[in-house]
Amino acid sequence: MNPFGEKSASLWIWLVGLCWALSAAAGAGTEADGGALRYQVSYQGILSAGSRVAIAEVRLRAGVPGGEAPYREAELTASSAPFGYVERIYPIRYRFRSWYWPDHSGVLASEYYEYGHPDDIDHKLIYLDSREQPFVARRLAGPDTPELRDLAAGRYQAACARGERHAYDRLGLLQAVRALPLRPGQEHEFRVSNGSEMLRYRIKVEKRVPLRAAGRDWQALKLRFDGLRSDAHGNSKHAHRPVFIWVSDDAAHIPLLAESRHALGRFRVSLQALPADTTRVALNR
């Protein structure tokens, strides 16, 4: 059993700024090509006797499926392979992909794949472009299926037009937030599905702060993400603890740091390295 519980799935999706576009990297198909952003995930809490320890590496990349698709793809992979002490306790392996319109008006589909431990394999594809339903979630039998191949190759035919449905997964949401002209004091709301329900996300730009990440100093904006669900009486309830993400205070809004508290401790994701060509990060279209 996953030692962090079922809610860690949501946490891992957020451990980012977990996603954004490197849309100029249309031809970038591998993690070694220099187009990926690299992060390190650390944990501090009961399971580490109060010490902060590194537990996983995260890589992010994005591009245009098939080189000419009308939609974009972002992919995040997380692995504890470099950390033997984590591998011995509970191996971490995640893959998240989001396929979204380039103007950030909505997400077409998203993938959630957890496969670190043979007893906890979970793989599903979530469609967010249906005109009849808020979302459609399907369990997948293996790591690669015809549906995933069509999406990744740019062959998927969307069920709705661009701008017709404003629904997101968490990765697509972060893409959309990055594209906004962010300023302290702003609040924004989006409809977001986790594959089990449709939630309402409220994002607040809390303040402007200095921050050091990836060996340099930044001016950053601190964002707060709250997931809300409605109960039987129509009252809003928090779906999880707030997640905080710091992004660069410029047009790129590069995710620099993310933090979230869990019942067992605090998780942090820190930017370790930028691609050599930072224009590939700055483009968020």
Contacts in CASP RR format, 6 or more apart in sequence:
PFRMAT RR
TARGET T0000
AUTHOR 0000-0000-0000
METHOD contacts of the structure
MODEL  1
MNPFGEKSASLWIWLVGLCWALSAAAGAGTEADGGALRYQVSYQGILSAG
SRVAIAEVRLRAGVPGGEAPYREAELTASSAPFGYVERIYPIRYRFRSWY
WPDHSGVLASEYYEYGHPDDIDHKLIYLDSREQPFVARRLAGPDTPELRD
LAAGRYQAACARGERHAYDRLGLLQAVRALPLRPGQEHEFRVSNGSEMLR
YRIKVEKRVPLRAAGRDWQALKLRFDGLRSDAHGNSKHAHRPVFIWVSDD
AAHIPLLAESRHALGRFRVSLQALPADTTRVALNR
1 119 0 8 1.000
1 120 0 8 1.000
2 8 0 8 1.000
2 90 0 8 1.000
2 117 0 8 1.000
2 120 0 8 1.000
3 47 0 8 1.000
3 89 0 8 1.000
3 90 0 8 1.000
3 264 0 8 1.000
4 11 0 8 1.000
4 262 0 8 1.000
4 264 0 8 1.000
7 240 0 8 1.000
7 262 0 8 1.000
8 262 0 8 1.000
9 112 0 8 1.000
9 114 0 8 1.000
9 122 0 8 1.000
10 170 0 8 1.000
10 194 0 8 1.000
10 239 0 8 1.000
10 240 0 8 1.000
11 240 0 8 1.000
11 243 0 8 1.000
11 260 0 8 1.000
11 262 0 8 1.000
11 267 0 8 1.000
12 18 0 8 1.000
12 78 0 8 1.000
12 94 0 8 1.000
12 96 0 8 1.000
13 96 0 8 1.000
13 112 0 8 1.000
13 169 0 8 1.000
13 170 0 8 1.000
13 171 0 8 1.000
13 194 0 8 1.000
14 170 0 8 1.000
14 225 0 8 1.000
14 243 0 8 1.000
14 245 0 8 1.000
14 258 0 8 1.000
14 260 0 8 1.000
15 39 0 8 1.000
15 41 0 8 1.000
15 58 0 8 1.000
15 78 0 8 1.000
15 258 0 8 1.000
15 260 0 8 1.000
15 267 0 8 1.000
15 269 0 8 1.000
16 39 0 8 1.000
16 58 0 8 1.000
16 60 0 8 1.000
16 76 0 8 1.000
16 174 0 8 1.000
16 245 0 8 1.000
16 255 0 8 1.000
16 258 0 8 1.000
16 269 0 8 1.000
17 174 0 8 1.000
17 245 0 8 1.000
17 247 0 8 1.000
17 255 0 8 1.000
17 258 0 8 1.000
17 269 0 8 1.000
18 58 0 8 1.000
18 60 0 8 1.000
18 76 0 8 1.000
18 96 0 8 1.000
18 170 0 8 1.000
18 171 0 8 1.000
18 174 0 8 1.000
18 255 0 8 1.000
18 258 0 8 1.000
18 269 0 8 1.000
19 60 0 8 1.000
19 62 0 8 1.000
19 74 0 8 1.000
19 76 0 8 1.000
19 96 0 8 1.000
19 98 0 8 1.000
19 170 0 8 1.000
19 171 0 8 1.000
19 172 0 8 1.000
19 174 0 8 1.000
19 175 0 8 1.000
20 60 0 8 1.000
20 62 0 8 1.000
20 74 0 8 1.000
20 174 0 8 1.000
20 175 0 8 1.000
20 178 0 8 1.000
20 253 0 8 1.000
20 254 0 8 1.000
20 255 0 8 1.000
20 281 0 8 1.000
20 284 0 8 1.000
21 62 0 8 1.000
21 63 0 8 1.000
21 72 0 8 1.000
21 74 0 8 1.000
21 175 0 8 1.000
21 178 0 8 1.000
21 283 0 8 1.000
21 284 0 8 1.000
21 285 0 8 1.000
22 28 0 8 1.000
22 35 0 8 1.000
22 36 0 8 1.000
22 37 0 8 1.000
22 60 0 8 1.000
22 61 0 8 1.000
22 62 0 8 1.000
22 63 0 8 1.000
22 275 0 8 1.000
22 280 0 8 1.000
22 281 0 8 1.000
22 283 0 8 1.000
23 62 0 8 1.000
23 63 0 8 1.000
23 64 0 8 1.000
23 72 0 8 1.000
23 102 0 8 1.000
23 283 0 8 1.000
23 284 0 8 1.000
23 285 0 8 1.000
24 279 0 8 1.000
24 280 0 8 1.000
24 283 0 8 1.000
25 33 0 8 1.000
25 35 0 8 1.000
25 61 0 8 1.000
25 62 0 8 1.000
25 63 0 8 1.000
25 280 0 8 1.000
26 63 0 8 1.000
26 64 0 8 1.000
26 67 0 8 1.000
27 63 0 8 1.000
27 64 0 8 1.000
27 67 0 8 1.000
28 34 0 8 1.000
28 35 0 8 1.000
28 36 0 8 1.000
28 61 0 8 1.000
28 63 0 8 1.000
28 280 0 8 1.000
29 61 0 8 1.000
31 59 0 8 1.000
31 61 0 8 1.000
31 77 0 8 1.000
34 275 0 8 1.000
34 276 0 8 1.000
35 61 0 8 1.000
35 275 0 8 1.000
35 277 0 8 1.000
35 280 0 8 1.000
36 59 0 8 1.000
36 60 0 8 1.000
36 61 0 8 1.000
36 275 0 8 1.000
37 59 0 8 1.000
37 60 0 8 1.000
37 61 0 8 1.000
37 254 0 8 1.000
37 271 0 8 1.000
37 273 0 8 1.000
37 274 0 8 1.000
37 275 0 8 1.000
37 281 0 8 1.000
38 57 0 8 1.000
38 58 0 8 1.000
38 59 0 8 1.000
38 271 0 8 1.000
38 272 0 8 1.000
38 273 0 8 1.000
39 57 0 8 1.000
39 58 0 8 1.000
39 59 0 8 1.000
39 60 0 8 1.000
39 269 0 8 1.000
39 270 0 8 1.000
39 271 0 8 1.000
39 272 0 8 1.000
40 54 0 8 1.000
40 56 0 8 1.000
40 57 0 8 1.000
40 58 0 8 1.000
40 269 0 8 1.000
40 270 0 8 1.000
40 272 0 8 1.000
41 54 0 8 1.000
41 55 0 8 1.000
41 56 0 8 1.000
41 57 0 8 1.000
41 58 0 8 1.000
41 78 0 8 1.000
41 267 0 8 1.000
41 268 0 8 1.000
41 269 0 8 1.000
42 52 0 8 1.000
42 53 0 8 1.000
42 54 0 8 1.000
42 55 0 8 1.000
42 267 0 8 1.000
42 268 0 8 1.000
42 269 0 8 1.000
42 270 0 8 1.000
43 52 0 8 1.000
43 53 0 8 1.000
43 55 0 8 1.000
43 265 0 8 1.000
43 266 0 8 1.000
43 267 0 8 1.000
43 268 0 8 1.000
44 50 0 8 1.000
44 51 0 8 1.000
44 52 0 8 1.000
44 53 0 8 1.000
44 265 0 8 1.000
44 266 0 8 1.000
44 268 0 8 1.000
45 264 0 8 1.000
45 265 0 8 1.000
45 266 0 8 1.000
46 264 0 8 1.000
46 265 0 8 1.000
47 264 0 8 1.000
47 265 0 8 1.000
52 268 0 8 1.000
53 85 0 8 1.000
54 83 0 8 1.000
55 80 0 8 1.000
55 83 0 8 1.000
55 86 0 8 1.000
55 92 0 8 1.000
56 78 0 8 1.000
56 79 0 8 1.000
56 80 0 8 1.000
56 83 0 8 1.000
56 86 0 8 1.000
56 92 0 8 1.000
57 78 0 8 1.000
57 79 0 8 1.000
57 80 0 8 1.000
57 81 0 8 1.000
57 82 0 8 1.000
58 76 0 8 1.000
58 77 0 8 1.000
58 78 0 8 1.000
58 269 0 8 1.000
59 76 0 8 1.000
59 77 0 8 1.000
60 74 0 8 1.000
60 75 0 8 1.000
60 76 0 8 1.000
61 74 0 8 1.000
61 75 0 8 1.000
62 72 0 8 1.000
62 73 0 8 1.000
62 74 0 8 1.000
62 75 0 8 1.000
63 72 0 8 1.000
63 73 0 8 1.000
63 74 0 8 1.000
64 72 0 8 1.000
64 73 0 8 1.000
65 71 0 8 1.000
65 72 0 8 1.000
65 73 0 8 1.000
65 99 0 8 1.000
65 151 0 8 1.000
65 152 0 8 1.000
65 153 0 8 1.000
65 154 0 8 1.000
65 156 0 8 1.000
66 152 0 8 1.000
66 153 0 8 1.000
66 154 0 8 1.000
67 154 0 8 1.000
68 154 0 8 1.000
69 154 0 8 1.000
69 155 0 8 1.000
69 156 0 8 1.000
70 101 0 8 1.000
70 102 0 8 1.000
70 158 0 8 1.000
70 162 0 8 1.000
71 99 0 8 1.000
71 100 0 8 1.000
71 101 0 8 1.000
71 102 0 8 1.000
71 108 0 8 1.000
71 154 0 8 1.000
71 156 0 8 1.000
71 158 0 8 1.000
72 99 0 8 1.000
72 100 0 8 1.000
72 101 0 8 1.000
72 102 0 8 1.000
73 97 0 8 1.000
73 98 0 8 1.000
73 99 0 8 1.000
73 151 0 8 1.000
73 152 0 8 1.000
74 97 0 8 1.000
74 98 0 8 1.000
74 100 0 8 1.000
74 171 0 8 1.000
74 172 0 8 1.000
74 175 0 8 1.000
75 95 0 8 1.000
75 96 0 8 1.000
75 97 0 8 1.000
76 94 0 8 1.000
76 95 0 8 1.000
76 96 0 8 1.000
76 97 0 8 1.000
76 171 0 8 1.000
77 94 0 8 1.000
77 95 0 8 1.000
77 96 0 8 1.000
78 92 0 8 1.000
78 93 0 8 1.000
78 94 0 8 1.000
78 95 0 8 1.000
79 92 0 8 1.000
79 93 0 8 1.000
79 94 0 8 1.000
80 86 0 8 1.000
80 87 0 8 1.000
80 91 0 8 1.000
80 92 0 8 1.000
80 93 0 8 1.000
81 87 0 8 1.000
81 91 0 8 1.000
86 92 0 8 1.000
90 117 0 8 1.000
91 116 0 8 1.000
91 117 0 8 1.000
92 116 0 8 1.000
93 114 0 8 1.000
93 115 0 8 1.000
93 116 0 8 1.000
94 113 0 8 1.000
94 114 0 8 1.000
94 115 0 8 1.000
95 111 0 8 1.000
95 113 0 8 1.000
95 115 0 8 1.000
96 110 0 8 1.000
96 111 0 8 1.000
96 112 0 8 1.000
96 113 0 8 1.000
96 171 0 8 1.000
97 110 0 8 1.000
97 111 0 8 1.000
97 151 0 8 1.000
97 152 0 8 1.000
97 171 0 8 1.000
98 107 0 8 1.000
98 109 0 8 1.000
98 110 0 8 1.000
98 111 0 8 1.000
98 169 0 8 1.000
98 171 0 8 1.000
98 172 0 8 1.000
98 175 0 8 1.000
99 107 0 8 1.000
99 108 0 8 1.000
99 109 0 8 1.000
99 110 0 8 1.000
99 151 0 8 1.000
99 156 0 8 1.000
100 106 0 8 1.000
100 107 0 8 1.000
100 108 0 8 1.000
100 168 0 8 1.000
100 172 0 8 1.000
100 175 0 8 1.000
100 176 0 8 1.000
101 107 0 8 1.000
101 108 0 8 1.000
101 162 0 8 1.000
101 163 0 8 1.000
102 285 0 8 1.000
103 162 0 8 1.000
103 163 0 8 1.000
103 285 0 8 1.000
104 172 0 8 1.000
104 175 0 8 1.000
104 176 0 8 1.000
104 179 0 8 1.000
105 162 0 8 1.000
105 163 0 8 1.000
105 166 0 8 1.000
106 128 0 8 1.000
106 163 0 8 1.000
106 165 0 8 1.000
106 166 0 8 1.000
106 167 0 8 1.000
106 168 0 8 1.000
106 172 0 8 1.000
106 176 0 8 1.000
107 128 0 8 1.000
107 129 0 8 1.000
107 167 0 8 1.000
107 168 0 8 1.000
107 169 0 8 1.000
107 171 0 8 1.000
107 172 0 8 1.000
108 127 0 8 1.000
108 128 0 8 1.000
108 129 0 8 1.000
108 151 0 8 1.000
108 156 0 8 1.000
108 158 0 8 1.000
109 125 0 8 1.000
109 126 0 8 1.000
109 127 0 8 1.000
109 128 0 8 1.000
109 129 0 8 1.000
109 151 0 8 1.000
109 156 0 8 1.000
110 125 0 8 1.000
110 126 0 8 1.000
110 128 0 8 1.000
110 169 0 8 1.000
110 171 0 8 1.000
110 172 0 8 1.000
111 123 0 8 1.000
111 124 0 8 1.000
111 125 0 8 1.000
111 126 0 8 1.000
111 148 0 8 1.000
112 122 0 8 1.000
112 123 0 8 1.000
112 124 0 8 1.000
112 126 0 8 1.000
112 195 0 8 1.000
113 122 0 8 1.000
113 123 0 8 1.000
113 140 0 8 1.000
113 143 0 8 1.000
114 120 0 8 1.000
114 121 0 8 1.000
114 122 0 8 1.000
114 123 0 8 1.000
115 121 0 8 1.000
115 122 0 8 1.000
115 123 0 8 1.000
115 143 0 8 1.000
123 139 0 8 1.000
123 140 0 8 1.000
123 141 0 8 1.000
123 142 0 8 1.000
123 143 0 8 1.000
124 137 0 8 1.000
124 138 0 8 1.000
124 139 0 8 1.000
124 140 0 8 1.000
124 195 0 8 1.000
125 137 0 8 1.000
125 138 0 8 1.000
125 140 0 8 1.000
125 145 0 8 1.000
125 147 0 8 1.000
125 148 0 8 1.000
126 135 0 8 1.000
126 136 0 8 1.000
126 137 0 8 1.000
126 138 0 8 1.000
126 169 0 8 1.000
126 193 0 8 1.000
126 195 0 8 1.000
127 135 0 8 1.000
127 136 0 8 1.000
127 137 0 8 1.000
127 138 0 8 1.000
127 159 0 8 1.000
128 135 0 8 1.000
128 165 0 8 1.000
128 167 0 8 1.000
128 168 0 8 1.000
128 169 0 8 1.000
128 193 0 8 1.000
129 158 0 8 1.000
129 159 0 8 1.000
129 160 0 8 1.000
129 165 0 8 1.000
130 136 0 8 1.000
130 159 0 8 1.000
130 160 0 8 1.000
130 165 0 8 1.000
131 159 0 8 1.000
131 160 0 8 1.000
131 164 0 8 1.000
131 165 0 8 1.000
134 167 0 8 1.000
134 191 0 8 1.000
134 193 0 8 1.000
134 198 0 8 1.000
135 167 0 8 1.000
135 193 0 8 1.000
135 195 0 8 1.000
135 198 0 8 1.000
137 195 0 8 1.000
137 196 0 8 1.000
138 147 0 8 1.000
140 147 0 8 1.000
140 148 0 8 1.000
149 155 0 8 1.000
150 156 0 8 1.000
166 190 0 8 1.000
166 191 0 8 1.000
167 191 0 8 1.000
167 192 0 8 1.000
167 193 0 8 1.000
167 198 0 8 1.000
168 176 0 8 1.000
168 190 0 8 1.000
168 191 0 8 1.000
168 192 0 8 1.000
168 193 0 8 1.000
169 192 0 8 1.000
169 193 0 8 1.000
169 194 0 8 1.000
169 195 0 8 1.000
170 192 0 8 1.000
170 194 0 8 1.000
173 190 0 8 1.000
173 192 0 8 1.000
173 201 0 8 1.000
174 245 0 8 1.000
174 255 0 8 1.000
175 284 0 8 1.000
176 190 0 8 1.000
177 188 0 8 1.000
177 190 0 8 1.000
177 203 0 8 1.000
177 223 0 8 1.000
177 253 0 8 1.000
178 247 0 8 1.000
178 252 0 8 1.000
178 253 0 8 1.000
178 255 0 8 1.000
178 284 0 8 1.000
179 253 0 8 1.000
179 284 0 8 1.000
179 285 0 8 1.000
180 186 0 8 1.000
180 188 0 8 1.000
182 205 0 8 1.000
182 221 0 8 1.000
182 223 0 8 1.000
182 247 0 8 1.000
182 249 0 8 1.000
182 253 0 8 1.000
183 205 0 8 1.000
184 205 0 8 1.000
184 206 0 8 1.000
184 207 0 8 1.000
184 208 0 8 1.000
184 221 0 8 1.000
185 204 0 8 1.000
185 205 0 8 1.000
185 206 0 8 1.000
186 204 0 8 1.000
186 205 0 8 1.000
187 202 0 8 1.000
187 203 0 8 1.000
187 204 0 8 1.000
187 205 0 8 1.000
188 202 0 8 1.000
188 203 0 8 1.000
189 200 0 8 1.000
189 201 0 8 1.000
189 202 0 8 1.000
189 203 0 8 1.000
190 200 0 8 1.000
190 201 0 8 1.000
190 203 0 8 1.000
191 198 0 8 1.000
191 199 0 8 1.000
191 200 0 8 1.000
191 201 0 8 1.000
192 198 0 8 1.000
192 199 0 8 1.000
192 200 0 8 1.000
192 201 0 8 1.000
192 227 0 8 1.000
193 199 0 8 1.000
197 229 0 8 1.000
199 227 0 8 1.000
199 228 0 8 1.000
199 229 0 8 1.000
199 239 0 8 1.000
200 227 0 8 1.000
200 228 0 8 1.000
200 229 0 8 1.000
200 230 0 8 1.000
200 236 0 8 1.000
201 225 0 8 1.000
201 226 0 8 1.000
201 227 0 8 1.000
201 228 0 8 1.000
202 225 0 8 1.000
202 226 0 8 1.000
202 227 0 8 1.000
202 228 0 8 1.000
203 223 0 8 1.000
203 224 0 8 1.000
203 225 0 8 1.000
203 226 0 8 1.000
204 223 0 8 1.000
204 224 0 8 1.000
204 226 0 8 1.000
205 221 0 8 1.000
205 222 0 8 1.000
205 223 0 8 1.000
206 221 0 8 1.000
206 222 0 8 1.000
206 223 0 8 1.000
206 224 0 8 1.000
207 221 0 8 1.000
207 222 0 8 1.000
208 219 0 8 1.000
208 220 0 8 1.000
208 221 0 8 1.000
208 222 0 8 1.000
208 249 0 8 1.000
209 219 0 8 1.000
209 220 0 8 1.000
209 221 0 8 1.000
209 222 0 8 1.000
209 246 0 8 1.000
210 217 0 8 1.000
210 218 0 8 1.000
210 219 0 8 1.000
210 220 0 8 1.000
211 217 0 8 1.000
211 218 0 8 1.000
211 219 0 8 1.000
211 220 0 8 1.000
211 246 0 8 1.000
211 256 0 8 1.000
211 257 0 8 1.000
212 218 0 8 1.000
213 246 0 8 1.000
213 256 0 8 1.000
213 257 0 8 1.000
213 270 0 8 1.000
213 271 0 8 1.000
214 256 0 8 1.000
214 271 0 8 1.000
214 272 0 8 1.000
214 273 0 8 1.000
214 274 0 8 1.000
218 248 0 8 1.000
218 249 0 8 1.000
218 256 0 8 1.000
219 248 0 8 1.000
219 249 0 8 1.000
219 250 0 8 1.000
220 246 0 8 1.000
220 247 0 8 1.000
220 248 0 8 1.000
220 249 0 8 1.000
220 256 0 8 1.000
220 257 0 8 1.000
221 246 0 8 1.000
221 247 0 8 1.000
221 248 0 8 1.000
221 249 0 8 1.000
221 253 0 8 1.000
222 244 0 8 1.000
222 245 0 8 1.000
222 246 0 8 1.000
223 244 0 8 1.000
223 245 0 8 1.000
223 246 0 8 1.000
223 247 0 8 1.000
224 242 0 8 1.000
224 243 0 8 1.000
224 244 0 8 1.000
225 242 0 8 1.000
225 243 0 8 1.000
225 244 0 8 1.000
225 245 0 8 1.000
226 238 0 8 1.000
226 242 0 8 1.000
227 238 0 8 1.000
227 239 0 8 1.000
227 240 0 8 1.000
228 236 0 8 1.000
228 237 0 8 1.000
228 238 0 8 1.000
228 239 0 8 1.000
229 236 0 8 1.000
229 237 0 8 1.000
229 239 0 8 1.000
230 236 0 8 1.000
230 237 0 8 1.000
231 237 0 8 1.000
241 260 0 8 1.000
241 261 0 8 1.000
241 262 0 8 1.000
242 260 0 8 1.000
243 258 0 8 1.000
243 259 0 8 1.000
243 260 0 8 1.000
244 258 0 8 1.000
244 259 0 8 1.000
244 260 0 8 1.000
245 255 0 8 1.000
245 257 0 8 1.000
245 258 0 8 1.000
246 255 0 8 1.000
246 256 0 8 1.000
246 257 0 8 1.000
246 258 0 8 1.000
247 253 0 8 1.000
247 254 0 8 1.000
247 255 0 8 1.000
247 256 0 8 1.000
248 254 0 8 1.000
248 256 0 8 1.000
250 282 0 8 1.000
251 282 0 8 1.000
252 278 0 8 1.000
252 281 0 8 1.000
252 282 0 8 1.000
252 284 0 8 1.000
253 284 0 8 1.000
254 271 0 8 1.000
254 274 0 8 1.000
254 281 0 8 1.000
254 282 0 8 1.000
255 271 0 8 1.000
256 270 0 8 1.000
256 271 0 8 1.000
257 268 0 8 1.000
257 269 0 8 1.000
257 270 0 8 1.000
257 271 0 8 1.000
258 268 0 8 1.000
258 269 0 8 1.000
259 266 0 8 1.000
259 267 0 8 1.000
259 268 0 8 1.000
259 269 0 8 1.000
260 266 0 8 1.000
260 267 0 8 1.000
261 267 0 8 1.000
274 281 0 8 1.000
275 281 0 8 1.000
END
